[in-house]
Amino acid sequence: MLARVGPVTLPSRAYGPEPLTWAERSRPSVWAWVQWPDRPAERVEASALGWNDRCVVVEFHGAHGTVQTTVWRQAVTVRTERADAVPRP
């Protein structure tokens, strides 16, 4: 049986001194660049669960179900009609 390879996630020490702000009811819809140890990074439709000035905890639906990971804040943009229409490499 092959093991499922999860995304690369930032270690908690990378979060910095600012505490995370957690989404309460409405989770912002975002595009997030997710890194994988066994394939190139990919941009996924995700929900932002928590964030601070350095990182964002995102959740998305992958091939094997719901996945959570933490990425750098610069790897995340809010999903808008305009952002959805602009293809990215």
N, C-alpha and C positions, 0 to 999 in steps of 0.2 A: 504494500500500500504506500503510495506517495504521500509525503507530508505536505500540507498546505503552507505555502510561503507567504507570510504576512508582510505588510508594508514596513518600510523603515520608519521609525518613530523617534522623535527627539527625546533625549533623556531629560528627566525633571530638572537637572542642574542647568540646562540650557534655557529654562523658562525665565531666568533672571529674578530680580528682587520683587517685581510687581506681582501681586496676587492675580489669579485668573478671575475674570468676570464670567459667571455661568448664565447661559440663556435660561430664562424661566419657562415661559410658555411658547413663545414664537421663536423658533430657531432660524436665524438668517440663512437663506439659500445662497450658496457660494460655489465658485469654481475653485478647486484646490489641486495644485500640482503635488502628486503623491509619488514618492520614490520607492522602488522595489529593489531588493538585493539581487534578483535574478533576471531583471528585464529593465528596459528604459523607463524613465519617469513618465507618468501619464496624467492628463488633466481630467478630473472627474467631477461630476455634479455631486455636491455634498451639502450637509447641514453643519453650521457652526454650533458647537455645543458650549465652548468656552474659549476665552481669548485674553491676552494682555498685549503689552507693547512689543513683545518678541515672538509669540507663537499663537497658534489656533488649534484647538482640539476639534477635529472634524469627524463626521460619520457619513458613510456612503454605503451603497449596496454593491457588493462585489460578486464574483462568480460563485462564492460559497456562502453568501449571506451578508449580513450587516457587519461592517468593519469600522473600527475607530482607530484613529492615529493622530499624532500631534505633528504639525508641520510649522515651518517658519511663517511668520505673518506675511512676508513678502510673496509667499507662494499662494496666497488666497486673494480672490477678488469677489465682490458681491455680484451675484447673478442679476443682470438686468437684460431687458430686450436688446439693447445695443451690444452688451458684452456677449450675449448668446449668439448674435449674428456675426461676430468677428471671429473668423477661424484663427486658431493659433497653431504654430508648428508643434 
